[in-house]
Amino acid sequence: MNKDSILQRAENVTFEVVADEAILIDINTGTYFSLNEVGTEFWEMLDGVQTIEQHATIIAAKYEVETSIVVDDLLELANEMAKDDLIIIQ
């Protein structure tokens, strides 16, 4: 996976946002994953169309940080989510 990877949410994952934080639940296994506010924004962006770098650019502009830092953070998060089969890499 790299900054040009395109991701989408896995169909077997449901989520609920509470107080700007998402709780993801794999309905097949019952395992859950929680996301902070920025992670939740990223999760909600996963449309199967835009790249990680495109999502990072939007988040970086909102929080006024370097895009490269956000790319690194999103890649780390995406790798964790991929391990738990929460996302599909296209």
N, C-alpha and C positions, 0 to 999 in steps of 0.2 A: 504494500500500500504506500502511496505517496501523495503529494499535494494535488496531483491531477486525477486521483481516484474519485469516482462517482459512487455515492452511497445511497441506499434507501433503507427504510425501516423494514425489518423482517415481518412477515404477515403473522407470525406466531407470537408477536409481542404486542401487548396492550399497555397503555400508560395513562396516568392521571397526573395532572399538574396541581400541586397544592402549595400555596405561598411561593410561587415562582420556581418551585423545584419539582422535577418529574420523578415519579416512581414508575419504573418499567417492570413489567411482569411477563415472563415467558409462560404462556398458557399451557405449553406442552410439559414443562418441567416444574413449574411453580417457583423457579428462582427469580429473584428480583434484583434490581440495580437502581440506585438512586443517583440523580444528577443535580448539580448545583444550578444556579440561575443561568450561567453561560452555557453549561452543558445542555440544559433544557432548550435554550434558544437554538443550539446546534441541532439537537434531536428534531425539533419542529421544522427545521430547514431541510432535512433529508428528504429530497423529492425525487431522487433517481435521475436528476438532470444536471445539477450544478456540481462542480468539483469542490473538494475540500478547500482549495485555495480561494475559490469564489465565496464560499461561506465565511472563511477567515477574513476576507477583505471587508465584508459587511460588519462582522463582529468587531474587528479592529477599529473601524471608523466610529462605531457607536461608543466604544470605550477609550478611544484615542490612544491606542497602543500600536506598536509595530506589527504589521501583518505577519512577518516571519515568526514572531513569538507566538501568535495565535495559531498559525499553521502547525508549529511544533506541538502545541498543547492539544489541538484538535486531532492530530495524528496519533498522539498518545492515547487519547480518549477513544478514538475510533478503533485502535488496535485492541483495547480492552473490551469494547463492545463486540468486536468480531470474534474474540475468544469465546464469548458467551452466546454467540449466534443471535445477537440482537439486531444486527444489520446485515445487509447483502452488499457485497462489493461488485460493482459492475465493470 
